[in-house]
Amino acid sequence: MLVLNARELTDLQWAILDALIPEPPCRKDGRGRPWKSRRSVLNGILWVLRTGAPWADLPERYPSYQTCHRRFQQWVRSLAERLLFQ
C-alpha cells in the first residue's frame, strides 16, 4: 500500500498489528457491502485519536467517518468483553 502521509502506519508497523486486529465477520448469506481494509480504517481511527478532531472531520483519504467510528466501537467492545470475561 502506498503511504500517503508520514504519520500513517508503515508496512512494518502494519505487519505487527495485522494479527492483533480481528477480521470483521462476513454475513452468512453473502449480502452487504465488502468491508473496508482494516489498515485504512485503523489509519483513520489513529488520525482522529492523534488530532482530537471530531469523527465527522476525518479526511476523505480514509474510509467514511461512520465506518471508522463503528469499527472503533466494535474493537473497544470486543476488548472490554475479553477483559471482563477472562
C-alpha positions as CSV (number, residue, x, y, z in Angstrom):
1,M,0.0,0.0,0.0
2,L,1.2,3.5,-0.8
3,V,1.7,5.6,2.3
4,L,0.1,9.0,1.7
5,N,1.1,10.5,4.9
6,A,4.2,10.1,7.0
7,R,2.0,9.5,10.1
8,E,0.2,6.6,8.6
9,L,1.2,3.0,9.5
10,T,4.3,1.8,7.8
11,D,4.4,-1.7,6.3
12,L,6.5,-2.9,9.3
13,Q,4.0,-1.5,11.8
14,W,1.1,-3.0,10.0
15,A,2.8,-6.4,9.9
16,I,2.9,-6.3,13.7
17,L,-0.6,-5.1,14.2
18,D,-2.3,-7.1,11.5
19,A,-2.6,-10.2,13.6
20,L,-4.0,-8.3,16.6
21,I,-6.9,-6.7,14.7
22,P,-9.8,-9.0,14.2
23,E,-11.3,-9.5,10.7
24,P,-14.9,-8.3,10.6
25,P,-17.3,-11.2,10.4
26,C,-18.9,-11.9,7.0
27,R,-22.6,-12.4,6.7
28,K,-23.6,-16.0,6.1
29,D,-26.0,-15.0,3.3
30,G,-23.2,-13.2,1.4
31,R,-25.2,-9.9,1.3
32,G,-23.9,-6.5,2.1
33,R,-21.0,-4.3,1.0
34,P,-17.4,-5.5,1.2
35,W,-15.6,-4.4,4.3
36,K,-13.1,-1.6,4.0
37,S,-9.5,-2.6,4.7
38,R,-8.6,-2.9,8.3
39,R,-5.4,-0.9,7.7
40,S,-7.1,2.1,6.2
41,V,-9.8,2.1,8.9
42,L,-7.1,1.9,11.6
43,N,-5.2,4.8,10.0
44,G,-8.5,6.8,10.1
45,I,-9.0,5.9,13.8
46,L,-5.4,6.9,14.6
47,W,-5.9,10.2,12.8
48,V,-8.9,11.1,15.0
49,L,-7.2,10.0,18.2
50,R,-4.0,11.9,17.3
51,T,-5.7,15.1,16.2
52,G,-8.6,15.2,18.7
53,A,-10.8,16.2,15.8
54,P,-14.5,15.1,15.6
55,W,-15.1,11.9,13.6
56,A,-17.0,13.9,11.0
57,D,-13.8,15.9,10.2
58,L,-12.0,12.7,9.1
59,P,-10.2,13.5,5.7
60,E,-11.5,11.9,2.6
61,R,-8.4,9.7,2.1
62,Y,-9.8,7.5,4.9
63,P,-13.0,5.4,4.8
64,S,-16.1,7.2,5.9
65,Y,-16.1,8.5,9.5
66,Q,-19.1,6.3,10.2
67,T,-17.2,3.2,9.1
68,C,-14.1,4.2,11.2
69,H,-16.2,5.1,14.3
70,R,-18.3,2.0,14.1
71,R,-15.2,-0.3,13.8
72,F,-13.6,1.6,16.7
73,Q,-16.6,1.0,18.8
74,Q,-16.6,-2.7,17.8
75,W,-13.0,-3.1,18.8
76,V,-13.4,-1.3,22.1
77,R,-16.5,-3.5,22.9
78,S,-14.6,-6.7,21.9
79,L,-11.6,-5.7,24.1
80,A,-13.8,-4.9,27.1
81,E,-15.6,-8.2,26.8
82,R,-12.3,-10.1,26.6
83,L,-11.0,-8.3,29.7
84,L,-14.3,-8.8,31.7
85,F,-14.7,-12.4,30.9
86,Q,-11.2,-13.8,31.4
